[in-house]
Protein backbone atom coordinates (compact mmCIF):
# COMPACT_ATOMS: atom_id res chain seq x y z
CA UNK A 1 0.00 0.00 0.00
CA UNK A 2 1.42 3.38 -1.05
CA UNK A 3 1.49 5.92 1.75
CA UNK A 4 -0.10 9.28 1.00
CA UNK A 5 2.39 12.13 0.66
CA UNK A 6 1.60 15.39 2.46
CA UNK A 7 3.03 18.82 1.71
CA UNK A 8 4.18 20.45 4.95
CA UNK A 9 4.87 24.21 5.03
CA UNK A 10 8.16 25.29 6.58
CA UNK A 11 6.55 26.91 9.63
CA UNK A 12 4.96 23.55 10.59
CA UNK A 13 7.97 21.39 9.73
CA UNK A 14 9.39 21.38 13.28
CA UNK A 15 6.40 19.55 14.80
CA UNK A 16 6.40 16.90 12.06
CA UNK A 17 10.15 16.33 12.34
CA UNK A 18 9.78 15.43 16.03
CA UNK A 19 8.55 12.01 14.91
CA UNK A 20 9.80 9.21 12.67
CA UNK A 21 8.27 6.43 10.63
CA UNK A 22 4.55 5.83 11.03
CA UNK A 23 4.24 8.48 13.73
CA UNK A 24 5.59 11.11 11.32
CA UNK A 25 2.95 10.09 8.78
CA UNK A 26 0.28 10.38 11.48
CA UNK A 27 1.52 13.87 12.40
CA UNK A 28 1.43 14.94 8.73
CA UNK A 29 -2.08 13.53 8.33
CA UNK A 30 -3.35 15.38 11.42
CA UNK A 31 -1.72 18.62 10.30
CA UNK A 32 -3.20 18.31 6.82
CA UNK A 33 -6.68 17.68 8.24
CA UNK A 34 -6.57 20.60 10.69
CA UNK A 35 -5.25 23.07 8.10
CA UNK A 36 -7.91 21.94 5.64
CA UNK A 37 -10.78 22.31 8.12
CA UNK A 38 -9.60 25.36 10.07
CA UNK A 39 -7.84 28.65 9.35
CA UNK A 40 -5.33 29.77 11.95
CA UNK A 41 -5.43 33.51 12.59
CA UNK A 42 -2.40 34.15 14.83
CA UNK A 43 1.07 32.80 15.60
CA UNK A 44 -0.31 31.68 18.95
CA UNK A 45 -2.87 29.52 17.13
CA UNK A 46 -0.08 27.92 15.09
CA UNK A 47 1.91 27.06 18.22
CA UNK A 48 -1.18 25.69 19.97
CA UNK A 49 -1.98 23.48 16.96
CA UNK A 50 1.56 22.09 17.12
CA UNK A 51 0.95 21.12 20.75
CA UNK A 52 -2.37 19.46 19.85
CA UNK A 53 -0.70 17.36 17.14
CA UNK A 54 2.18 16.42 19.45
CA UNK A 55 -0.13 15.18 22.23
CA UNK A 56 -2.43 13.39 19.77
CA UNK A 57 0.50 11.43 18.32
CA UNK A 58 1.64 10.59 21.87
CA UNK A 59 -1.92 9.49 22.67
CA UNK A 60 -1.87 7.06 19.76
CA UNK A 61 1.50 5.76 20.91
CA UNK A 62 0.05 5.13 24.40
CA UNK A 63 -3.00 3.46 22.89
CA UNK A 64 -0.80 1.05 20.96
CA UNK A 65 1.10 0.30 24.15
CA UNK A 66 -2.19 -0.38 25.90
CA UNK A 67 -3.35 -2.67 23.08
CA UNK A 68 -0.16 -4.70 23.39
CA UNK A 69 -1.31 -6.17 26.69
CA UNK A 70 -3.09 -9.48 26.25
CA UNK A 71 -6.51 -10.09 27.75
CA UNK A 72 -5.01 -12.20 30.54
CA UNK A 73 -2.56 -9.47 31.52
CA UNK A 74 -3.37 -6.66 33.88
CA UNK A 75 -2.97 -3.17 32.49
CA UNK A 76 -0.58 -0.93 34.45
CA UNK A 77 -2.62 1.70 36.24
CA UNK A 78 0.13 4.26 35.58
CA UNK A 79 -0.39 3.86 31.82
CA UNK A 80 -4.14 4.43 32.13
CA UNK A 81 -3.60 7.54 34.24
CA UNK A 82 -1.10 8.96 31.75
CA UNK A 83 -3.57 8.41 28.90
CA UNK A 84 -6.35 10.19 30.83
CA UNK A 85 -4.08 13.16 31.63
CA UNK A 86 -2.89 13.32 28.03
CA UNK A 87 -6.49 13.25 26.80
CA UNK A 88 -7.44 16.10 29.16
CA UNK A 89 -4.55 18.19 27.82
CA UNK A 90 -5.72 17.60 24.22
CA UNK A 91 -9.26 18.70 25.06
CA UNK A 92 -8.04 21.88 26.81
CA UNK A 93 -5.75 22.79 23.92
CA UNK A 94 -8.53 22.26 21.38
CA UNK A 95 -10.83 24.48 23.43
CA UNK A 96 -8.12 27.14 23.53
CA UNK A 97 -7.74 26.89 19.77
CA UNK A 98 -11.51 27.06 19.28
CA UNK A 99 -11.83 23.71 17.53
CA UNK A 100 -15.02 23.00 19.47
CA UNK A 101 -16.47 26.47 18.92
CA UNK A 102 -18.75 25.24 16.13
CA UNK A 103 -21.00 23.56 18.71
CA UNK A 104 -21.51 26.89 20.49
CA UNK A 105 -22.55 28.89 17.42
CA UNK A 106 -26.29 29.42 17.49
CA UNK A 107 -27.01 32.19 14.98
CA UNK A 108 -26.45 32.44 11.25
CA UNK A 109 -24.56 35.70 11.82
CA UNK A 110 -21.99 33.93 14.03
CA UNK A 111 -21.44 31.26 11.40
CA UNK A 112 -21.09 33.84 8.60
CA UNK A 113 -18.66 35.98 10.64
CA UNK A 114 -16.56 32.91 11.40
CA UNK A 115 -16.48 31.91 7.72
CA UNK A 116 -15.45 35.45 6.70
CA UNK A 117 -12.55 35.39 9.17
CA UNK A 118 -11.43 32.00 7.90
CA UNK A 119 -11.67 33.14 4.28
CA UNK A 120 -9.62 36.28 5.01
CA UNK A 121 -6.85 34.21 6.57
CA UNK A 122 -6.99 31.67 3.74
CA UNK A 123 -6.85 34.43 1.10
CA UNK A 124 -3.75 36.01 2.63
CA UNK A 125 -1.97 32.64 2.71
CA UNK A 126 -3.00 31.42 -0.77
CA UNK A 127 -2.39 34.29 -3.18
CA UNK A 128 -0.87 33.24 -6.48
CA UNK A 129 0.03 36.82 -7.38
CA UNK A 130 0.01 40.35 -6.03
CA UNK A 131 -0.67 43.59 -7.90
CA UNK A 132 0.96 46.79 -6.70
CA UNK A 133 2.55 50.05 -7.82
CA UNK A 134 6.32 50.04 -8.24
CA UNK A 135 7.81 52.26 -5.51
CA UNK A 136 10.49 53.45 -7.98
CA UNK A 137 8.62 54.40 -11.16
CA UNK A 138 4.99 54.31 -9.96
CA UNK A 139 3.87 51.91 -12.72
CA UNK A 140 1.67 48.92 -11.95
CA UNK A 141 3.41 45.55 -11.76
CA UNK A 142 2.58 41.99 -10.76
CA UNK A 143 4.47 39.79 -8.32
CA UNK A 144 4.08 36.21 -9.48
CA UNK A 145 4.33 33.53 -6.79
CA UNK A 146 7.09 30.94 -7.11
CA UNK A 147 7.87 28.05 -4.79
CA UNK A 148 10.47 29.94 -2.77
CA UNK A 149 10.23 33.61 -3.77
CA UNK A 150 8.28 36.28 -5.64
CA UNK A 151 9.03 36.92 -9.30
CA UNK A 152 8.34 40.47 -10.51
CA UNK A 153 6.84 40.79 -13.99
CA UNK A 154 5.25 43.56 -16.03
CA UNK A 155 1.51 43.64 -15.44
CA UNK A 156 -0.32 42.63 -18.64
CA UNK A 157 -3.49 44.64 -17.92
CA UNK A 158 -2.12 48.03 -16.89
CA UNK A 159 -0.44 50.92 -18.69
CA UNK A 160 1.12 52.97 -15.91
CA UNK A 161 -1.84 52.89 -13.47
CA UNK A 162 -4.57 52.73 -16.13
CA UNK A 163 -6.47 49.51 -16.87
CA UNK A 164 -5.32 48.62 -20.37
CA UNK A 165 -4.07 45.80 -22.59
CA UNK A 166 -2.19 46.64 -25.79
CA UNK A 167 -3.04 43.50 -27.79
CA UNK A 168 -6.71 43.61 -26.79
CA UNK A 169 -7.09 47.24 -27.92
CA UNK A 170 -5.16 46.46 -31.11
CA UNK A 171 -7.62 43.67 -31.96
CA UNK A 172 -10.51 46.07 -31.41
CA UNK A 173 -8.96 48.77 -33.60
CA UNK A 174 -8.44 46.18 -36.33
CA UNK A 175 -12.18 45.30 -36.04
CA UNK A 176 -11.39 41.70 -35.07
CA UNK A 177 -13.38 42.01 -31.84
CA UNK A 178 -16.09 44.40 -30.67
CA UNK A 179 -16.03 47.08 -28.02
CA UNK A 180 -18.28 44.89 -25.85
CA UNK A 181 -15.71 42.09 -26.07
CA UNK A 182 -13.01 44.42 -24.76
CA UNK A 183 -15.23 45.67 -21.93
CA UNK A 184 -16.06 42.10 -20.88
CA UNK A 185 -12.40 41.06 -20.79
CA UNK A 186 -11.33 44.16 -18.86
CA UNK A 187 -14.54 44.03 -16.78
CA UNK A 188 -15.32 47.68 -17.45
CA UNK A 189 -18.00 49.71 -19.25
CA UNK A 190 -17.95 50.15 -23.06
CA UNK A 191 -17.53 53.91 -22.51
CA UNK A 192 -14.31 53.22 -20.62
CA UNK A 193 -12.90 51.52 -23.74
CA UNK A 194 -13.45 54.70 -25.77
CA UNK A 195 -12.00 56.83 -22.99
CA UNK A 196 -8.83 54.78 -22.58
CA UNK A 197 -8.19 54.69 -26.35
CA UNK A 198 -8.55 58.48 -26.52
CA UNK A 199 -6.24 58.85 -23.51
CA UNK A 200 -3.57 56.59 -24.96
CA UNK A 201 -3.71 58.34 -28.35
CA UNK A 202 -3.23 61.72 -26.66
CA UNK A 203 -0.27 60.35 -24.71
CA UNK A 204 1.26 59.06 -27.96
CA UNK A 205 0.86 62.51 -29.53
CA UNK A 206 2.47 64.14 -26.50
CA UNK A 207 5.28 61.60 -26.55
CA UNK A 208 5.76 62.28 -30.28
CA UNK A 209 5.94 66.02 -29.67
CA UNK A 210 8.38 65.49 -26.84
CA UNK A 211 10.55 63.36 -29.13
CA UNK A 212 10.43 66.08 -31.77
CA UNK A 213 11.33 68.67 -29.14
CA UNK A 214 14.27 66.56 -27.99
CA UNK A 215 15.40 66.13 -31.60
CA UNK A 216 15.11 69.90 -32.14
CA UNK A 217 17.15 70.53 -29.00
CA UNK A 218 19.86 68.22 -30.28
CA UNK A 219 19.85 70.01 -33.66
CA UNK A 220 20.13 73.41 -31.98
CA UNK A 221 22.89 72.11 -29.71
CA UNK A 222 24.82 70.76 -32.72
CA UNK A 223 24.28 74.03 -34.62
CA UNK A 224 25.56 76.11 -31.70
CA UNK A 225 28.55 73.83 -31.27
CA UNK A 226 29.30 74.09 -34.99
CA UNK A 227 29.11 77.91 -34.84
CA UNK A 228 31.46 77.96 -31.87
CA UNK A 229 33.94 75.77 -33.71
CA UNK A 230 33.73 78.02 -36.78
CA UNK A 231 34.27 81.13 -34.67
CA UNK A 232 37.23 79.52 -32.91
CA UNK A 233 38.74 78.52 -36.24
CA UNK A 234 38.17 82.00 -37.67
CA UNK A 235 39.80 83.58 -34.63
CA UNK A 236 42.79 81.27 -34.93
CA UNK A 237 43.19 82.12 -38.64
CA UNK A 238 43.03 85.86 -37.93
CA UNK A 239 45.66 85.55 -35.21
CA UNK A 240 47.91 83.64 -37.60
CA UNK A 241 47.59 86.36 -40.28
CA UNK A 242 48.43 89.12 -37.77
CA UNK A 243 51.50 87.21 -36.65
CA UNK A 244 52.66 86.81 -40.25
CA UNK A 245 52.23 90.51 -40.91
C-alpha positions in Angstrom: 0.0 0.0 0.0 1.4 3.4 -1.1 1.5 5.9 1.8 -0.1 9.3 1.0 2.4 12.1 0.7 1.6 15.4 2.5 3.0 18.8 1.7 4.2 20.5 4.9 4.9 24.2 5.0 8.2 25.3 6.6 6.6 26.9 9.6 5.0 23.5 10.6 8.0 21.4 9.7 9.4 21.4 13.3 6.4 19.6 14.8 6.4 16.9 12.1 10.1 16.3 12.3 9.8 15.4 16.0 8.5 12.0 14.9 9.8 9.2 12.7 8.3 6.4 10.6 4.5 5.8 11.0 4.2 8.5 13.7 5.6 11.1 11.3 3.0 10.1 8.8 0.3 10.4 11.5 1.5 13.9 12.4 1.4 14.9 8.7 -2.1 13.5 8.3 -3.4 15.4 11.4 -1.7 18.6 10.3 -3.2 18.3 6.8 -6.7 17.7 8.2 -6.6 20.6 10.7 -5.3 23.1 8.1 -7.9 21.9 5.6 -10.8 22.3 8.1 -9.6 25.4 10.1 -7.8 28.6 9.3 -5.3 29.8 12.0 -5.4 33.5 12.6 -2.4 34.2 14.8 1.1 32.8 15.6 -0.3 31.7 19.0 -2.9 29.5 17.1 -0.1 27.9 15.1 1.9 27.1 18.2 -1.2 25.7 20.0 -2.0 23.5 17.0 1.6 22.1 17.1 0.9 21.1 20.7 -2.4 19.5 19.9 -0.7 17.4 17.1 2.2 16.4 19.5 -0.1 15.2 22.2 -2.4 13.4 19.8 0.5 11.4 18.3 1.6 10.6 21.9 -1.9 9.5 22.7 -1.9 7.1 19.8 1.5 5.8 20.9 0.1 5.1 24.4 -3.0 3.5 22.9 -0.8 1.0 21.0 1.1 0.3 24.1 -2.2 -0.4 25.9 -3.4 -2.7 23.1 -0.2 -4.7 23.4 -1.3 -6.2 26.7 -3.1 -9.5 26.3 -6.5 -10.1 27.7 -5.0 -12.2 30.5 -2.6 -9.5 31.5 -3.4 -6.7 33.9 -3.0 -3.2 32.5 -0.6 -0.9 34.5 -2.6 1.7 36.2 0.1 4.3 35.6 -0.4 3.9 31.8 -4.1 4.4 32.1 -3.6 7.5 34.2 -1.1 9.0 31.7 -3.6 8.4 28.9 -6.3 10.2 30.8 -4.1 13.2 31.6 -2.9 13.3 28.0 -6.5 13.3 26.8 -7.4 16.1 29.2 -4.5 18.2 27.8 -5.7 17.6 24.2 -9.3 18.7 25.1 -8.0 21.9 26.8 -5.8 22.8 23.9 -8.5 22.3 21.4 -10.8 24.5 23.4 -8.1 27.1 23.5 -7.7 26.9 19.8 -11.5 27.1 19.3 -11.8 23.7 17.5 -15.0 23.0 19.5 -16.5 26.5 18.9 -18.8 25.2 16.1 -21.0 23.6 18.7 -21.5 26.9 20.5 -22.5 28.9 17.4 -26.3 29.4 17.5 -27.0 32.2 15.0 -26.5 32.4 11.2 -24.6 35.7 11.8 -22.0 33.9 14.0 -21.4 31.3 11.4 -21.1 33.8 8.6 -18.7 36.0 10.6 -16.6 32.9 11.4 -16.5 31.9 7.7 -15.5 35.4 6.7 -12.6 35.4 9.2 -11.4 32.0 7.9 -11.7 33.1 4.3 -9.6 36.3 5.0 -6.8 34.2 6.6 -7.0 31.7 3.7 -6.8 34.4 1.1 -3.7 36.0 2.6 -2.0 32.6 2.7 -3.0 31.4 -0.8 -2.4 34.3 -3.2 -0.9 33.2 -6.5 0.0 36.8 -7.4 0.0 40.4 -6.0 -0.7 43.6 -7.9 1.0 46.8 -6.7 2.6 50.0 -7.8 6.3 50.0 -8.2 7.8 52.3 -5.5 10.5 53.5 -8.0 8.6 54.4 -11.2 5.0 54.3 -10.0 3.9 51.9 -12.7 1.7 48.9 -11.9 3.4 45.6 -11.8 2.6 42.0 -10.8 4.5 39.8 -8.3 4.1 36.2 -9.5 4.3 33.5 -6.8 7.1 30.9 -7.1 7.9 28.1 -4.8 10.5 29.9 -2.8 10.2 33.6 -3.8 8.3 36.3 -5.6 9.0 36.9 -9.3 8.3 40.5 -10.5 6.8 40.8 -14.0 5.3 43.6 -16.0 1.5 43.6 -15.4 -0.3 42.6 -18.6 -3.5 44.6 -17.9 -2.1 48.0 -16.9 -0.4 50.9 -18.7 1.1 53.0 -15.9 -1.8 52.9 -13.5 -4.6 52.7 -16.1 -6.5 49.5 -16.9 -5.3 48.6 -20.4 -4.1 45.8 -22.6 -2.2 46.6 -25.8 -3.0 43.5 -27.8 -6.7 43.6 -26.8 -7.1 47.2 -27.9 -5.2 46.5 -31.1 -7.6 43.7 -32.0 -10.5 46.1 -31.4 -9.0 48.8 -33.6 -8.4 46.2 -36.3 -12.2 45.3 -36.0 -11.4 41.7 -35.1 -13.4 42.0 -31.8 -16.1 44.4 -30.7 -16.0 47.1 -28.0 -18.3 44.9 -25.9 -15.7 42.1 -26.1 -13.0 44.4 -24.8 -15.2 45.7 -21.9 -16.1 42.1 -20.9 -12.4 41.1 -20.8 -11.3 44.2 -18.9 -14.5 44.0 -16.8 -15.3 47.7 -17.5 -18.0 49.7 -19.2 -18.0 50.2 -23.1 -17.5 53.9 -22.5 -14.3 53.2 -20.6 -12.9 51.5 -23.7 -13.5 54.7 -25.8 -12.0 56.8 -23.0 -8.8 54.8 -22.6 -8.2 54.7 -26.3 -8.5 58.5 -26.5 -6.2 58.9 -23.5 -3.6 56.6 -25.0 -3.7 58.3 -28.4 -3.2 61.7 -26.7 -0.3 60.4 -24.7 1.3 59.1 -28.0 0.9 62.5 -29.5 2.5 64.1 -26.5 5.3 61.6 -26.6 5.8 62.3 -30.3 5.9 66.0 -29.7 8.4 65.5 -26.8 10.6 63.4 -29.1 10.4 66.1 -31.8 11.3 68.7 -29.1 14.3 66.6 -28.0 15.4 66.1 -31.6 15.1 69.9 -32.1 17.2 70.5 -29.0 19.9 68.2 -30.3 19.9 70.0 -33.7 20.1 73.4 -32.0 22.9 72.1 -29.7 24.8 70.8 -32.7 24.3 74.0 -34.6 25.6 76.1 -31.7 28.6 73.8 -31.3 29.3 74.1 -35.0 29.1 77.9 -34.8 31.5 78.0 -31.9 33.9 75.8 -33.7 33.7 78.0 -36.8 34.3 81.1 -34.7 37.2 79.5 -32.9 38.7 78.5 -36.2 38.2 82.0 -37.7 39.8 83.6 -34.6 42.8 81.3 -34.9 43.2 82.1 -38.6 43.0 85.9 -37.9 45.7 85.6 -35.2 47.9 83.6 -37.6 47.6 86.4 -40.3 48.4 89.1 -37.8 51.5 87.2 -36.6 52.7 86.8 -40.2 52.2 90.5 -40.9 
